[in-house]
Amino acid sequence: MPKIAEIQTIPFRLPLKGALSWGKASRMDVLEHVLVRLITDTGHIGQAEAPPRPTIYGETPESVEAIIRRHLAPALIGRDLTDIESLNESMGSIANNHAAKSALDICLYEAQARTQGLTLLDLLQPVTRRIKVSYILGIADLETMLAEARAVYDQGVRVLKVKVGRNFAHDVSLIQALQSEFRGANLDLYADANEGLVPDQAATQLRRLTELGLLYVEEPLPVELIPERAQLRAAQALPLIADDSCFTRRDLSRELRFDTFDILNIKTARTGYTQSRQMLAQATQHGKGVMVGSQASAAVGTMRAAFFAGLPGIDYPSELSFFLKLEDDIVNHSIQINEGFIDLDSLADIEIDEAKLRQVAGY
């Protein structure tokens, strides 16, 4: 059986076309991610993108490299590639470090596919091959937001996720401006509050978003307010998406117990493929909807998430268009979005461009 021979980490840096702002004060101007590369003793390779989020998970590019080099790689090297369950148990002995562990888990799947002469898409066998995508609009002034919305609409996006929560009256005016700009166009909107609302106003504010025609809202309240979130969900003001409240399968079990959400946002960059599959099964067994988020990934992470988004039970638009915010990428050609959808089969010939990677690596 093929064994894990080597694990490499390659940090890379990609500028954004414009800053992404969200929540109370978070802002991103550049991607600082890590490409994780797993090599077997037969020379087969699995690759994945680890997107550290210091303000969310506490990980940095340096911490991802360190935890892999000093703890995770020594626990995996020399072991049977196909024993993914056991390998994940070994990684599970290290707390947190979500992006680092998830990238390694995805690497295991791709390397296993390669040893069988398959692609990762072949191995996962998603039943849906055209994936409806959404795009994240950050908090910005009106003209900046409208310009960005026009640009991505022209590039094929038909669902926008609008960041709200800093100033609700301002948020409403921006949403109305977007609706006016795209009146008559095939464009849907939903909101992400990033825990920015407060319990005594949230239901009223969500009803206002319903009146405006928004589809659903992500994490309106702080995650520690479990009874308040359960009460808000029971009020049915607007379907609620769980994201920050469901970092792990253990978190999901708690949220299902208290019935705090309607739709689960699974991020493969946070829970890999193994745990994401388990969470998908849990959510669907409880009658919950599921979407996939790409955790602000470049093309490599977007493709890994897109392959997963085609699995049964994932019926909501998935956040698979963040690469449109990038000035450049590390692949040979761009992912295409056509009338709101990514065709998974069109991703087959997209590969990492080693020359591009060298230009942006090792910052």
Beta strands, then each sheet from edge to edge (+ up, - down):
strand 1: 4-22
strand 2: 26-40
strand 3: 45-50
strand 4: 130-137
strand 5: 159-163
strand 6: 188-192
strand 7: 217-218
strand 8: 240-242
strand 9: 263-267
strand 10: 289-293
strand 11: 318-319
strand 12: 341-343
sheet 1: 1+ 2- 3+
sheet 2: 10+ 9+ 8+ 7+ 6+ 5+ 4+ 11+
sheet 3: 10+ 9+ 8+ 7+ 6+ 5+ 4+ 12-
end
